[in-house]
């Protein structure tokens, strides 16, 4: 019933602002942008609630989701974009993520308008180092923020001064203490909109909460991406730089951000190592990002076979792979001092690509 309350997402946002330490002075303008977003979107949200809420609540998934796992900046977005080329699957897009409170009835007409505006003004999507396209993949957990859920771990990126405490509560807590009800809701909503296509879910925090996901979806499939740890570290710093510049309501120093990355990685990997042993045979496919880049078609075919995802059709992916042929991952010059620090902090979780 909470979604029937007028301006419910706005109240959640204001509550999180107070609960997670307020805003930095230099981010006041961005704070008002967020306020304006929730106010302007409220009529669209209420229309969707009145038209579809009861049907979403009754909707039952035909198949449990496919979860893409891997630490932030391990290539999970690339895999999500790949699987989105298969018309049998559906996933979160940037449009659905940003407008998760009303995308069911607005995506068909508002999404094309926004894409035309983006193309006209040549807007860049800094997180993925590409042009902004609202059809690109988006994260399910981030969508919870615009939906008006206090369960999203993404609030830790908006209010990073409380990052460790919030991530500990929303990601690293014991599985029986994690509340994924809103997460289940947004997955169900995507499935409902797509007329029960199988949902491909990507949120890196899921890597650390496999047990909780299996309790909700015992027949789920999991694809895990590993990547050279040195690259993950530097790419994570880049991600945080973009988040601080464009999204965060609290500012941290570069040293503080580095410390958060150093803290997060081993916690994610420790939870993944313990969680993956719970995944039944035939429901987990592991691959390195480097192998995926070098042999994309073979890796995809193997994943379909390993996870029993149905017949693999290479032609479904040909156009996407051609468009992205020129895109290459960023190369980070290895500095021995940083490498020693990472190996010391991350121990046996430090991974080097072959």
N, C-alpha and C positions, 0 to 999 in steps of 0.2 A: 504493500500500500504506500510505501514511502515515495514512490515515483509520482504519485498523484498529488503530492504536496507542491503547491506553486513555489517556484524558485528553490526547490530542494538542492540541486547541484550548487547553486550560489551559496546556500547556507553551509554546505559541506566545505566548500573552498574557504570561506571565511573562518570556519571552525578549525580547519587545518592550519591556516595562517597563524591563528592564535596559539594553537597547540604545539606547533613546530618552530616557534621562536620568532615570529614576525618577519619583517622584510628589511633589507638594507636600504639606506637612504637613497642610494643611486638607482634603486630598482623600483622606485615609487611609480614612475610612468608605466612600467611593465605591469605592475600590480593593477593599475586602473584599466589597462588593456584587457587583462583577464576578467575584471569585473564587467567591463562592457561586453565581452564575449558571452558571459553567462546571462546577462540581462537581455541582449539582443536575440539570443538563441532560445529563450524560454518559450515564446509562442510556438515555435516549431517543435520543441520538445513536448509540450503539452498536447499538441495535435497528435503526435506519434503515440504518446501514452494512451490517449483516448481511443485511437484507431486500432492499436496493435498489442497493447500490454497483456491483455488476457490471453491472446493467442500465443504470444511468446512464452508466457508462463506455462501453458499447456503443452508446448512443443517438446517432442522427444527426438533426440538424435538417432538417426538410422545407424550410424557407425560412430564409435569413439574416435576422438580426434587424432591427428598426427602432430606430435610435439617436436619442434626443432629446438635442440638444446645446444649450449655452448656459451662460454663467457662472452660478455660484451666484446664486439669487434673481432669475433672469430669466424665471420662469414655467414652467420645465421640469416641475415637479411637477403643475401644472395641466394641461399637455398630456398627461402620463402618465395622469392620472386620466381625462381625456377618452377617450383611446384604449382605456382599460380597459373602457369601456362597450360596445365592440364585441366581441361574443362570439367573433369569429374570432381575437382577440389575447389574449395573456396577459402579465402583468408581475409585477414584485416588489411585494409589499404590505408594510405595516409588520410584520405577523405573520411573513411569510416572511423579512423582513430580520432581525428580532430572533431568530428561531429557525431560521436557515438550516441548522443542523446536523440538524434532525429534522422539518421542516415537511411532508414528503411524507405521513407517516402520522399526524401529530398535528393538522394544521390543521383537519380536519373536526370534531373534538370539542373541542380546546383553544381554538381561536380564538373560537367562540361564548361560551364561558365567560368569557374575558378581556373580550370586548366587553360582556357583561352587567355584569361588575364595574366596568368603566370608566363605563358609563352610570349605574349605581347611585350611584357616588361622584362623578359629574360631573367626571371627570378631563379636564384640558385638554391639548391637544397644542400646545405653545408654538411649535414650529418653523413650523407652518402657521397659527397663530392660530385654531384651531378645536377642537372637542371631539375627544377621542381615539377613533379608530375604527381597529381593527387591519386593516381592509380598505382603508384609504387607501394611496396609493402609497408605496413605499419605494425606497431606492437600492441598486443592485446592489453597488457597491463597499463600502458599509457592511456589507452582508451577509457579505462576506469576513471581517470581523473575528470575528463570532460563529461562522463556519464554521471558523476557525482557520487563516487564511492570512496569511502575512507579506507578501503582495503588495499588500495594500489601502493606497491612499493615505490612507484615513480614519484610519489610525493617527496621522497628522499633526495631526488634530483632538483626539485623546485626549492626545497628547504634543506640544503646540504649541511648546515650546521648541526642538524639532528640526524645525519645520514646513518651513522653506525647504529644508533638506537632504533631507528625506524626499520632498517634492513634486518636487524636482529629479530624484530617483532614480526615482520611481514614475509621474510624469506628464510631465515636461518632457525626459526623456532621449530620445536618438535612438531611433527606432522599433525598430531591430534589437536594441537592448539592453533593451527592455521585455519582461518575462515576464508574459504574460496567461493562462497555463495555468489558474490557479484561476478567473479571470474566465470563461474558456470553460466551465469545469466548472459554475459556478453558472448560467450561461445554459442549458447543456444540461440541468441538473437541473430548472429551471423548465419547459423544453420537455417533458421527460419526464413531469413531473407532470400537465401539461395535455393529454397525448396529442397532442403535436406541433402545438399552436397556434403561430402566429407570435409571437415574443417581442419585446415593446417594452422597450427597455433605457434606463434613465435614471440616469446618474451624471455630474455636471457636468465632472469631470476628463476625460471622454472627448472633450470639445471640443478638448483640446490633444493628442490622440493618434489622430487620424483615420487616419494612415498605418498605424499598427500594427493598428487595427481592420479596415482594408481587407485587410491581409495575412491576417487570420483569416477575414474574411467579405467577399469581393470583390463580392457581390451585395447587400450591406446597403443599406438606405435610411436617410437622415439627415434629421432635422427640426431646424433651427437657430432658436432664439429669441433675438432681441436685445431689449434694454430700455434705456430712458433710463439713461445711466451714473450720473447723480447718484442716481437711485433705487436702482440696483444697489449703490452704495457704502453708502448708509444702511441698506438692507435687509441687506446683508452684515454690517454692524456689529451689527444686531439678531440675525442668525443666530449670530454669534460669541458674543454675550452669552448666548444660550440654550445653546450648546454648553459655554461655560465654567461655566455654572450647573448643568447637568445631566449632562454627559458627560466633560469634560476632567479629566485626572489631574494636570495642571500648570496653574498660574494665571499669566496675563499681565495687564499693565496695559492700560488702554484705549488708551494711546498705542502700545503694542506691537501690539495687535490692529489698529489703524488702519494701521500700517505694513505688516502682513502683507496686508491687503486691497489697499493701494496697490501692493504688489509683485506680487500674484497676477494681478490683472486684465489688465495689459498682456502678461504672459507667456502667459496663456490666449488672448488675442486674437491675439497674434503667431503662435502655433502654429495657431490656427484658420484664419487668413488663408493660411498656407502649406499647410495640410492640405486645405482645401476644393477647391483646384485639382486634387487627385488623384481626387476623387469623379467617377465617370462620369456622363455626361448622363442625366437622368431619375432620379437617385438622391438628389438634394438638394432640399429645400424650405426656403426661408428666409422668416421672417415676424417682425414685431415683436410683442412682448407687448401693446402698446397696440392694434394692429390686431386681434389675437385677441380681446381683451376687447370691442371695439366690434362686431365682425362674426364671432362665433364660428362660426356655421353655415357662412357663406361660406368662411371660412378653412379649416375642416375639409374642406369639399367640394373646394376647390382642392388641398389636400394629397393627398387620395385620387386625384385625377386626375393630378397631377404625378408622383406616386410609383407610380402603377398599383397601388393597394392594393385594388382591387375596387370593387364598387358601394357608394356612400355611402347609408346609411339614416339620415335625420335623426331618425327615431323612436327610434333606439338611444340618442340623447344627450338627448332631451327631458326625461326625469325628472331626470337629473343637473344639467342647466342650470337647471331650475326650482328645485331645492334650493339651488343656489349663486347664485341671482339676487341675493340680498341681500349676498353677499360682495363687498367692494370692496378693492382694493389700498390699502395705507397711503399717505397723502400726506405728502411731506417738504417742509417749507418750505425754499426755496432761499436759501442764504447765500452771498453773493458771494465771500467769502474762501475758503470750502471749494470752491466751483465753480472758482475760479482755480487752487487747488492741484491739483484733479483734472485740469484741462485741461493743467496744466504737467507733471504726473507721467505722464499717460496719452497725451498727445500726440494723434496722429490716430486713436487707438483710442477716444477719448472720443466718445460717441454721444448725441445729443439727440433725443428723440422729437419728431415733427412735431406 
